[in-house]
Amino acid sequence: MPFREAIREISNGFHRDDVKLNFRPEDPYLSYHDICLTREDIDCLKNDWLTDNNISFWEEYLEHEKLSKQSSSKIILLRPSMAFLLKSTNDPMSLRTALPDVRSASHIFLPINDCRNPAIPEGGSHWSLLVVGVRDRVAFHYDSLSPANYTEARMVVHKLEPLLGFQLRLSNIEDTPQQDNGSDCGVHVCWAMKHLLVRRLLAVEAEKEVNMSLGGKRVDANGVRKEMLKVCEALRKKASRSSQSPKKSSEGRTSPPRIGAEKENTAAD
């Protein structure tokens, strides 16, 4: 995200403990299924713009800890990288084999970023959330700085329509809670993602109508950050207890505590 380096330069005193322990931003913190969180990702969770990796981890967590408990669910949580690829492509149908089967989904969650230059890593300055109700043919857009990402959401909807085989109605949810600073957009996305998934879609029986409004809801951004950090720390402790002795790479780095690699390791043996 723009300005991240400038902010970190100003506030580097916040990370004195890491400096004393010689931690580097790129050092791995936790390997959770397909996501590897770094020390930088954890620092961003504390008081910075959330990275693509932060949001990908939260989706991975919701998939394995919430969605997996309802085997009949047909909800897809598309990762930020795939949502960005979809927005950027000139030929959406070329992504058909790379994407999950969107036509068989009931809902699709897509984190939306306003970056338009694929050459810029971690580009963009704002996150919002798009939730597509496939059966109802409607796309709900939740923007904590509304209508900042409306054009981006419309671009993604336009690219998704050929893959679904029909047009979508885009609805900008006007009662989306608004952030009160310039760095909590990703936090709002993670909050809305969990709330809409767990409290709404998974809380009702299939085929029943779901209220997708967020009217009257308030977001405690600091509380959400603490919750996400607590999840990361709890998973890291769980992985550390179940892991074998840490291994070091050829570069001398210790591998992070790992969850989700057991089956892969068994298959490899």
URFEN-V329763 format. One record per pair of residues at least 12 apart in sequence whose ideal C-beta (glycine too) atoms are under 7 Angstrom apart, sorted by sequence separation. I is the first residue (numbers start at 1). J is the second residue. If there is no record, write none. Layout:
i,j
I,J
I,J
//
This chain:
i,j
26,38
27,39
29,41
41,53
114,126
141,153
200,212
25,38
29,42
41,54
128,141
129,142
157,170
25,39
26,40
63,77
113,127
128,142
243,257
24,39
25,40
62,77
112,127
128,143
243,258
23,39
37,53
111,127
112,128
128,144
154,170
196,212
82,99
112,129
153,170
240,257
35,53
59,77
111,129
112,130
139,157
239,257
126,145
239,258
37,57
59,79
109,129
110,130
239,259
18,39
35,56
128,149
236,257
238,259
35,57
109,131
126,148
150,172
192,214
56,79
126,149
130,153
56,80
76,100
107,131
108,132
235,259
32,57
35,60
55,80
107,132
128,153
147,172
34,60
76,102
107,133
108,134
130,156
146,172
33,60
83,110
107,134
15,43
32,60
52,80
83,111
106,134
132,160
146,174
191,219
52,81
76,105
83,112
84,113
105,134
106,135
137,166
139,168
141,170
143,172
74,104
75,105
78,108
88,118
134,164
138,168
141,171
146,176
33,64
74,105
75,106
78,109
80,111
84,115
137,168
138,169
139,170
140,171
141,172
142,173
188,219
74,106
75,107
76,108
77,109
78,110
137,169
139,171
141,173
144,176
146,178
14,47
76,109
80,113
138,171
140,173
143,176
144,177
145,178
191,224
142,176
144,178
145,179
187,221
190,224
114,149
144,179
132,168
112,149
177,214
184,221
187,224
114,152
175,213
176,214
187,225
190,228
175,214
112,152
145,185
173,213
175,215
177,217
7,48
112,153
144,185
173,214
177,218
177,219
179,221
4,48
112,156
144,188
4,49
110,156
1,49
142,192
55,111
127,185
126,185
127,186
129,189
102,163
103,164
128,189
102,164
103,165
127,189
129,192
99,163
129,193
87,152
131,196
92,159
96,163
87,155
87,156
93,162
52,122
86,156
89,159
92,162
93,163
51,122
92,163
87,159
140,212
142,214
83,156
86,159
86,160
111,189
131,212
109,193
107,201
1,122
75,197
1,124
2,125
1,125
75,201
73,202
55,186
62,193
66,197
54,186
58,190
62,194
66,198
70,202
49,183
55,189
72,206
48,183
55,190
58,193
62,197
50,186
66,202
49,186
50,187
58,228
61,231
46,225
45,225
45,228
46,229
45,229
42,232
37,232
30,232
32,235
30,235
30,236
29,236
30,239
36,256
31,256
27,253
30,256
33,259
28,255
29,256
30,257
31,258
32,259
33,260
28,256
32,260
31,261
//
